[in-house]
Amino acid sequence: MNKIILLLSIISLSILSCQNADSSINNTEKVISDVDSDADTVSYCMGIIFSNYLNTSGLKQIDFPEFEKGINDYQKKNELRIEQTVCNETIGNFFKQFEGGELNEEDVKYESVEDLSYSLGVDISFNIETNYKIDYNRIFLIDGFKSTYNGEESWISVEEAGIYFEQFLRKRQQKEYEQQQSILMEKLVDNRKSMKNAVNGKVTLKSGLQIEILSEGNGVSPQITDQVTVHYTGSLEDGSVFDSSVERGEAAVFPVSGVIPGWTEALQIMQVGSKWRVTIPSELAYGERGLPQANIPPNAVLIFEMELLKIN
């Protein structure tokens, strides 16, 4: 298995295992309190984590100028000295020798320390930008990597770096979630305003969702976290029916968040007892792939007559 392709996933798991007691976390927060920038700190911590992982995985020789050049070339979008696919092969070939277990240091084979080091720099930069999308400081990344690799005393330990990085990811995830929820709430409020301006019971939302009110209920509207019971008939623009709970004689039960985007959007502004005809653009349904097993072709517009029976 190519260890480096899965490097960040493995590192993530090792980071999670670093979480011990609350006192360790509090101590880590104290250690990093004097650092000016989160980007600088997380970059330094990533350098420590990568270095520790590679060193304990068997990498005992590295050409630091070539390693730095690989990082710099990738981040600055310079022409790479070694193509990225070749970088992957170089790394994979090196670590393949450890698949049978650990080797004595004198038995480890290095075809080219320079090429391997450059490839690692490219691959690490690629993984940070692609998998984590972190705007990192390469100077701090390299400093953290060097300090750990050379066994130098650092202002933060490997364990503390792991805890800090895990905290950083959690805080970013929470921030992204809150931002996403804010956007969804704004959209929901806007959709409800649009419904009040329906003409002859018809309205088109900004997303392209078209709604025709066949009968309006007087119950509450479900939230994204709710489960609902709905009767529906789904058809294509030519009138052919591809699915119908009405024909089956059994209403469907599902979470509001567990259906196509067009349904999720409509249900949150639909009151219990309402019956609507909803025309859903392809991008809010099954898109370019369609759903062949349900006879829904690619880029199909779907039309549903749907009745919200209850919120479970």
N, C-alpha and C positions, 0 to 999 in steps of 0.2 A: 504494500500500500504506500502511496506517495504521502509521506508524513506532512510535507509542507502544504500540500493542497488543502489538507484538513487542519492546518496549524491553528488557525484562529478558533475553530470549533473546539479543538483539544484544549487550547489555552482557556477558553471560556469555562470549560468544565473544571480545569485546575483552579481557576479563580474562585469559582463557587465553593470549592473545597477548602479555600483559605479562610472562609468565614467561621470563626470560632466563637469567642465570647464578645459581649458588647464592649468590654473593656479594651479589646484589641481594636475595635472600630473607633472608639473614642480616642485612643492613643494615636491612631493613624490620622484622625482629623487634626489633632494637635500638632503632629509632625509636619503636616502640609500647610499649616495655617499661615506660614510666612511666604508662601509661594504666590507670585503676583497673578498668574494666569492659569485657568483650568486647562487650556490647550497645552501650555508648557508642562504642567504637572502630569497630565495624562500621557503626553508624548514621552516623557522621561520614564514613567511607569511602564508603558508599553515596551520601551527599549529594554528595561530590566526583565520583563516577563519573557520576551522573545529570546533574549540572551540566555537566561536561565534554562529555558526549554531546550534550546539548541545544544547548549553545553551538556546538559544531562542526557540528551539523546545521542551523543557521540561525537559532536563537532568539536574538535580540539585545536584545529588550525583555522585561522581566518586572516585574510589580507584586508586590513581595515580601510586603506585608501580605495581599494576596489569595491568594498562593501558600501562605503559612503558614496562612491560614484554611482553605484546602482540605484541607491535611494535618491540621490540628486537628479539623475537622468530621468527617472520615472516621474518624480514630483514636478520637475520643471518642463516635462514633456519634450525633453531632448531626444534625439535619435539614439536608440538603445545600441550599445556595443554588441549585445547578444539579444537576438529575438526572444520575445517573451515565452514562446512555446519551447524554445531551446533551453531557456532558463529553467522551465519546469522539468524538462528531461534531465538536465544536469543535476538538479536537486534530487529528483526521484532516483537517479542512478546511484547517487552517493548514499542515500539513506536505505536503499534496497539491501545493502550489505548487512544491515542490522536486523533484518527480518527474522533471522534464526536466533536472535538473542544478542546480548552485549558482547562487544569485542574488546580485547586488550588494545590499549592506545597504539601500540606499535604495529598492530595488525590492521588498523584502519587504513584504507587505500584512498588517496587523493589524486585524481587524474590531473586536476589543475586547481590549486587553491585560489588562484586569481579569478578564474571563471566561476567557481562555486561561490565565492564571496560576492562577486558582482551579481550573480543570479539571485542570491539570498536577499540582497538589497532591493532588487527589482520586485521580487515576489512579496516581500514584507510590505513595501509601499503599495503594491497592487491590492493586497488583502486589506490593509487598513482603509484605503479609499473606497474599495468596492464592497467589502462585507460590513464595515462599520461606518463608512462615510464620515470619517473624522478629519477635520481640518487640523492636521497635526503640525508640530514644529519639528522639522527634521534634525535640527541642531540638538534639541533636548532628547529626541529619540536616540540619536547616535551616542550622546553622552551617557545615557542610561544603559545602553547596550554595552558600551566599552567598560564602564565601571564594574558591571557585574561579570562580564567575560574575563576581565583581568583580575578579578578578586579584590578590587579596591574597595575601601570603606565608602559607603554611600550614606546620604542623609535619610534614605528610606530603604527598608529591607525588602527582600523579594516578597515575603508574606504581606507586608504593608502595601506594597505596590499592587498586589493582587486584590486586596480588599478595596483599595482606593479606586482601581479600575472598575471593579464590580459596582461600587457605589455610583461612579460616574455614569455607567450604562443604565443603571436603574433610574437615576434622576433624569437622564435624557429621555428614557422611555416614558416616564411619567409626564414630563413636559410635553412630549409629542402627543400623548394620549389626551392631555388637557386641551391642547390646541385643536386636535381633531374633534373633540367633543364640542368645543366652542363653535367650530365651523358647522358641525351638524345641527347644533341648536339654532344658529342663525338661519340656516337653510330651512329648518322646520318652521320657525317663526314666519319666514318669508312665504313659505308654501301655504301656511294657514291664512295669511293676509290675501294671497292670490285667490284662495277659495271663496273669500267673502266678495270678491269682485267677479265671480262667475256670471256669465251672460247666458240666460236660458239654460242654466244648469251645466254649462260647458266652460272649461278653462284649460289653458295650456301652461304648465309650470315652466320655469326657466330651464330645467333639465331636459325639456322636450316631452315630458310625460303629459299625455292628453287625458283629461277626465271628463266623463259625462255622467252626471248624477241622475240615476234612474229613480231612486227613492232615498230619502235621507232619514237616518236614524236619529235618536236623541240620547244615545249613550256616550260614554267617554271614549277617547281615542287611546289605542295601545301605545306603550313606550317601546323603545328598541330592545329592552330586556324582557318584554312580555312574550307569552305564548298565546296564540289565538286559534279559534276555530272558524273556518271559512268554507263556504260553498262557492264553487267557481266553474266556469267553462272557458277553456282557452282555445283560441283559433288563430289561424293565419289570416293574412289580408284577403285571400281568395275565399274565405269562409270555411275552409276545412278545419274540423275540430281535431286537435291533437291530444287533448286531455280534458276530463270533466268529472269532478266529484259529484255533480248533479246526476249524471248518467250512472255512476256507480252506486248512487243512493247512500253515500257516506261522506259526511263533511271531512275536510282535511284539517289536521292539527299540526302546527309547526311554530317554531320561534320566529318572531318578526325579523330577527337578524339572520335567519337561516335560509332565506329565499333570494331570488334575483333582486338586484338593486331597485328595479322599478316597483316591485311589490313592497319592498321595505319602505320605500319613500311614500307610496300611496297609503299603506296601512296606518302610518303614524299621523295622518291627517283625516282618517276615516273614522266616523263614529260608529259604535256598535249599533247594529240594526240597519246600517246603510247598504245600499246596493248600487254599484257603479259599473260603468263600462270604461275600462282603462286601456288606452293604446300605448304600448311600451316600445320605444325605439330600440333598435338592435343593441346599441351600446349599453342600455340598461337591462338587457335580457341576456342572450347567450352569445352575442357578438359575432365575430368572424368564424368561429368554430361551429356555431349552431349546437344542436343536440340531436344527432342522428338517430339515437335510440328512441327518441320521442317524435321522430319525423319533423323536426324543426331544422330547416336548412340554414346555412351560413347567412349572416346579416339580415335575419328575419325580424320584421316588426310583428309583435304579438298583441293580440286583442283579448282581454279578459273581461267577462262579466263576473264580478266577484261580490259576494255578500258577507259582511263581517257579522258572524253570529254571536260570538262572545269572546271575552278575554279570559283565558283560563287561570 
